[in-house]
Amino acid sequence: MGGAVSAGEDNDELIDNLKEAHYIRSELVERAFRAIDRADYYLDEYRDNAYKDLAWRHGNIHLSAPCIYSEVMEALDLRPGLSFLNLGSGTGYLSTMVGLTLGPFGVNHGVELHPDVIQYAYRKLDCFIKTSDSFDKFEFCEPSFVVGNCLEIPPECRQYDRVYCGAGVQRDHEEYMKNLLKVGGILVLPLEEKLTKITRTGQSSWETKKIIAVSFAPLVLPKHNTNGKPRTVPLPIFEVRTLQELARISIRHALRVPTDSGEGQPRPRGSFGGGRGLGVGGLHKYGPRFKRRRVHRRHCNSVVLANKHVLRSSGIAYPLTPDSNNNSGEEEQGRAHRGAGEDEAAAEEEEDEEEEAERETGELLRVEPPVNVLRERVLCLPLPEPLKMYLLYYREK
């Protein structure tokens, strides 16, 4: 399943393609996708395929196509503090993206059928927490996974604000899935070959919306024990934060102070403003992950005729004479366009000269190391070294 968008050279380019095709439509979903490199969830020998819009499977390990995950994230309508249940949590890729959105006071649970996949997911989660640049950029809701068949969750279990099922569901199990939701909650699942969004509007009322056609492997039906009694899957417990953890969250939150130069300044790609559970603008100065590619941008000056003036985007007004007629206005507009064209040509020539100079010096291929501002601020605190390491989650960099 997938192949709806072109392959990217890296994670950012893949996301650019998903945005252009309108699979990613909100800034919240975009920031979560940019924060996690999809290739990090592939086995090393298959990383070259990570930025294609295709599903990937190796043994029990499985990742859906990027276009499917983006539709799922958009449909879930996530917010900080919500509770989320991932049925068929797999590698933990989706659960980790969700955790970046839920913030430290959300709930992030997963149920996975295969024990080896749970182990793989925890290894990837540990690597994300210990090494990813994005971990210090977001306030994170760490996922918890349990082994079991998602059709063996006891009916009296607690309910969730958001539920996703990553396997094909038939009508026979639709009611079972819907009962996992709180009133006001959202369930997203592949229901009879259609990715479907179901919203619980009341105790016994629902709204259903079909999203896109999909093809998922069907749910694995549970096996009965030899004594004939059905098994049950104990969901992860809702853990109460300790005072020590709350202090760490509060200190790290206080140190996340935006350092933008001012309002209206453009933010670099992948940098976002936000609050609890969202990335904070200005926290990181990222160097590019891969070889930098220069993009030539066309400098365009818009021209508008208003009140007998030719207005350009630069804010300079070109007055028309009192006896100006339509023809003279067109002439002025033509001159303004010619001026814009000259400006554009000069800018492009200047960019070409800069690029040529960078090639000669080798600067074009040089990657600037990322600067983790939060880490630097923690290390400057007048605290014992073990406490600093605790505030940094004992991260390796």
C-alpha positions in Angstrom: 0.0 0.0 0.0 1.3 3.5 -0.8 3.1 5.0 -3.7 0.9 8.0 -3.8 3.8 10.5 -3.7 7.3 10.6 -5.1 10.2 9.2 -3.2 12.3 11.7 -1.2 16.1 11.9 -0.8 15.7 12.3 2.9 13.0 12.6 5.6 12.3 16.3 5.0 11.9 15.8 1.3 9.5 12.9 1.8 7.4 15.2 4.0 7.5 18.0 1.5 6.1 15.6 -1.0 3.3 14.5 1.4 2.4 18.1 2.0 2.3 18.9 -1.6 0.0 16.0 -2.2 -2.2 17.2 0.8 -1.7 14.1 2.9 -0.1 16.3 5.6 -2.4 19.3 6.1 -1.8 20.6 9.6 1.3 22.1 11.2 0.9 19.8 14.2 1.2 16.7 12.1 4.0 18.1 10.0 6.2 18.8 13.1 5.7 15.3 14.4 6.7 13.8 11.0 9.8 16.0 10.7 10.9 15.2 14.2 11.4 11.5 13.6 13.4 10.1 10.7 11.5 7.2 9.2 14.7 5.5 8.3 15.6 5.1 12.0 12.8 2.5 12.2 14.2 0.4 9.3 16.8 -2.3 9.6 20.2 -0.9 8.4 20.2 -3.0 5.2 16.9 -1.6 4.1 17.3 2.1 5.0 17.6 3.1 1.3 13.9 2.3 0.9 12.8 4.4 3.9 11.8 7.6 2.0 9.6 5.8 -0.6 5.9 6.1 0.0 5.6 2.3 0.4 4.9 -0.1 3.2 7.8 -2.2 4.4 7.7 -5.7 6.0 10.5 -7.9 7.3 9.4 -11.0 9.2 7.0 -9.7 11.8 8.3 -6.1 11.6 6.0 -3.9 9.6 5.7 -0.2 8.7 2.7 1.2 6.8 3.2 3.6 3.9 3.9 7.3 4.9 0.7 8.5 3.2 -1.3 6.1 5.4 0.4 7.3 8.6 -0.2 10.9 7.6 -3.9 10.3 7.0 -4.1 8.5 10.4 -2.4 11.3 12.2 -4.6 13.9 10.6 -7.8 11.9 11.4 -6.8 11.3 15.1 -6.9 15.1 15.8 -4.4 14.8 18.6 -4.0 17.3 21.4 -1.7 17.5 24.5 -3.0 15.5 27.5 -5.2 13.0 25.7 -5.1 9.2 26.1 -4.1 7.1 23.1 -4.3 3.3 22.4 -2.5 1.8 19.5 -3.7 -1.7 18.5 -1.0 -3.4 16.6 1.7 -0.9 17.7 4.5 -2.6 15.7 7.8 -0.7 15.6 6.5 2.1 17.7 7.0 4.7 14.9 3.5 6.0 15.1 3.3 5.8 18.9 6.5 7.9 19.1 5.0 10.6 16.8 1.8 10.6 18.8 3.9 10.9 22.0 5.5 14.1 20.7 2.0 15.6 20.4 0.4 14.3 23.7 3.0 15.9 25.9 4.1 14.7 29.4 0.6 14.5 30.8 -0.9 12.3 28.1 -1.3 8.5 28.0 0.3 6.5 25.3 -0.3 2.7 25.2 0.2 0.0 22.6 -0.8 -3.6 22.2 1.3 -5.8 19.9 0.9 -9.5 19.0 4.5 -10.5 18.5 7.0 -10.4 21.4 10.0 -9.9 19.1 8.4 -6.7 17.6 7.8 -5.4 21.1 11.6 -5.8 21.8 12.4 -4.1 18.5 10.0 -1.2 19.4 11.6 -0.7 22.8 15.1 -0.6 21.3 14.0 2.0 18.8 12.3 4.0 21.6 15.5 3.9 23.8 17.6 5.0 20.8 15.2 7.9 20.2 15.3 9.1 23.8 19.1 8.7 24.1 20.2 10.1 20.8 17.5 12.0 18.8 17.9 15.8 18.5 14.1 16.0 18.6 13.7 14.6 22.1 14.9 17.9 23.7 12.7 19.9 21.3 9.4 18.4 22.5 7.8 17.4 25.8 7.3 13.7 25.3 4.7 11.1 26.3 6.7 7.9 26.4 4.7 5.0 25.0 4.2 1.7 26.9 3.7 -1.6 25.0 2.3 -4.9 26.1 2.2 -8.3 24.2 -1.1 -9.7 23.3 -4.0 -10.0 20.9 -5.9 -6.8 20.7 -9.2 -8.8 20.4 -8.6 -10.2 23.9 -8.9 -6.9 25.8 -11.5 -7.4 28.6 -14.8 -5.6 28.0 -14.6 -3.8 31.4 -11.2 -2.1 30.5 -10.8 1.6 30.7 -11.6 3.7 27.6 -9.4 6.1 25.6 -9.7 9.4 23.9 -8.0 8.2 20.7 -7.7 4.6 19.4 -6.0 3.4 16.2 -6.0 -0.2 14.9 -3.3 -1.1 12.4 -4.9 -4.3 11.0 -7.9 -4.9 8.8 -11.2 -5.0 10.7 -14.4 -6.7 9.6 -17.9 -5.6 10.7 -18.0 -8.4 13.3 -15.4 -6.5 15.4 -16.6 -3.0 14.8 -18.6 -2.7 18.0 -15.8 -4.2 20.0 -13.4 -1.5 18.7 -16.0 1.3 19.3 -16.4 0.3 23.0 -12.8 1.1 23.6 -13.6 4.8 23.1 -14.7 7.5 25.6 -17.6 9.7 24.6 -16.1 12.4 22.4 -13.3 10.1 21.4 -12.0 9.2 17.9 -11.3 5.7 16.5 -9.4 5.3 13.2 -9.2 1.9 11.6 -9.2 0.0 8.3 -12.8 -1.1 8.2 -13.6 -3.3 5.2 -10.8 -1.9 3.0 -11.5 1.7 3.9 -9.6 3.8 6.3 -12.4 5.0 8.5 -12.8 7.7 11.2 -15.5 7.0 13.9 -16.3 9.6 16.4 -18.3 8.7 19.6 -20.8 11.6 19.9 -22.8 10.0 22.8 -23.2 6.9 24.9 -24.7 5.1 21.9 -24.3 7.5 19.0 -21.5 7.7 16.4 -20.4 9.6 13.4 -18.6 7.7 10.6 -16.4 9.1 7.9 -14.6 7.1 5.1 -11.1 8.5 4.4 -9.3 6.5 1.7 -9.2 3.0 0.3 -6.6 0.9 1.9 -5.3 -2.7 2.0 -4.3 -4.1 5.4 -3.6 -7.6 6.7 -6.6 -8.8 8.7 -6.8 -9.0 12.4 -5.5 -12.3 13.8 -8.3 -14.1 15.6 -7.5 -15.1 19.2 -6.8 -18.7 20.1 -8.6 -20.3 23.1 -6.7 -21.9 25.9 -6.9 -25.7 26.4 -9.4 -25.2 29.3 -11.7 -23.3 26.9 -11.5 -20.0 28.8 -10.5 -16.9 26.7 -7.3 -15.1 27.4 -7.2 -11.5 28.4 -4.7 -8.8 27.7 -3.9 -6.6 30.6 -3.4 -3.0 29.3 -0.5 -0.9 30.7 -1.4 0.8 33.9 -2.0 4.5 34.1 1.1 5.6 36.0 1.0 8.7 38.3 4.0 10.9 37.9 6.4 11.1 40.9 7.2 14.4 42.4 10.8 14.0 41.1 9.5 13.5 37.5 7.1 16.5 37.8 10.1 18.6 38.9 12.1 17.5 35.9 9.3 18.2 33.5 8.8 21.7 35.0 12.5 22.6 34.9 12.9 21.5 31.3 9.7 23.4 30.4 11.0 26.6 32.0 14.2 26.3 30.1 12.4 26.0 26.8 12.3 29.8 26.1 11.8 30.9 22.5 14.8 32.7 21.2 13.3 34.0 18.0 14.7 37.4 16.9 11.2 38.8 16.6 7.7 38.4 15.3 7.3 38.0 11.6 10.7 36.4 11.2 10.7 33.3 9.1 11.3 30.1 11.0 13.6 27.4 9.5 12.1 24.2 8.2 11.4 21.9 11.1 11.3 24.7 13.7 8.0 25.4 15.4 6.5 27.4 18.2 4.3 25.6 20.7 3.5 24.6 24.3 3.3 21.4 26.3 3.7 18.6 23.9 4.7 20.8 21.0 8.1 21.9 19.6 9.4 25.3 20.8 10.7 27.6 18.2 14.3 28.7 18.5 15.3 25.9 20.8 17.6 24.2 18.3 19.8 25.4 15.5 19.9 22.4 13.2 22.5 21.7 10.6 21.2 19.7 7.7 21.2 16.0 8.2 22.4 15.2 4.7 24.4 17.0 2.0 23.0 20.5 1.7 21.1 21.3 -1.5 20.9 24.9 -2.7 17.4 26.0 -3.7 17.1 28.9 -6.1 14.2 31.1 -5.0 12.6 33.5 -7.5 12.3 37.0 -6.2 8.9 38.2 -7.1 7.6 41.8 -6.8 3.9 41.9 -7.0 2.4 45.0 -8.8 -1.0 46.5 -7.9 -2.7 49.5 -9.4 -4.5 51.5 -6.7 -5.4 55.1 -6.3 -3.4 56.1 -9.4 -0.2 54.6 -8.0 1.8 51.6 -9.0 2.5 49.7 -5.7 5.2 47.2 -5.5 5.8 44.6 -2.7 8.8 46.6 -1.6 6.4 49.4 -0.5 7.7 52.0 -3.0 4.9 53.8 -4.9 5.2 55.1 -8.4 2.8 58.0 -8.9 0.9 58.3 -12.1 0.4 61.8 -13.7 -3.0 63.4 -13.4 -3.7 62.9 -17.1 -2.7 59.2 -17.0 -5.1 57.0 -18.9 -5.3 53.2 -19.0 -2.5 53.0 -21.5 -0.1 54.9 -19.4 -1.0 52.8 -16.4 -0.2 49.7 -18.4 3.1 51.2 -19.4 4.0 51.9 -15.8 3.0 48.4 -14.9 5.2 47.0 -17.7 8.1 49.1 -16.4 7.6 47.8 -12.9 7.5 44.2 -14.2 10.7 44.8 -16.1 12.3 46.2 -13.0 11.2 43.1 -11.1 12.7 40.9 -13.8 16.0 42.7 -13.5 16.0 42.4 -9.7 15.3 38.7 -10.1 18.1 38.2 -12.6 20.6 40.0 -10.4 19.6 38.0 -7.3 20.0 34.7 -9.2 23.4 35.8 -10.5 24.5 36.7 -7.0 23.3 33.2 -5.7 25.2 31.5 -8.5 28.4 33.4 -7.6 27.9 32.4 -3.9 27.4 28.8 -4.8 30.5 28.8 -7.0 32.6 30.3 -4.2 31.2 27.6 -1.8 32.2 24.8 -4.2 35.7 26.1 -4.5 36.2 26.3 -0.7 34.3 23.1 0.0 31.8 24.9 2.2 28.9 23.5 0.1 29.4 20.0 1.5 30.2 21.0 5.1 27.5 20.2 7.6 27.2 22.4 10.7 26.8 20.4 13.9 23.4 20.9 15.6 23.3 23.1 18.7 21.1 21.8 21.5 20.2 25.0 23.4 18.2 23.2 26.1 21.2 20.9 26.9 23.6 23.9 27.1 21.2 25.7 29.5 21.0 22.6 31.7 24.7 22.1 31.8 25.2 25.8 32.9 22.9 25.4 35.9 24.6 25.5 39.3 23.7 21.9 40.1 25.5 18.7 41.0 26.6 16.7 37.9 24.3 13.7 38.6 21.3 16.0 38.8 22.2 17.6 35.5 22.3 14.2 33.9 18.9 13.4 35.4 17.5 16.6 33.9 19.0 15.5 30.5 17.5 11.9 30.8 21.1 10.6 30.7 21.2 11.3 27.0 24.3 10.4 25.0 24.5 13.8 23.3 
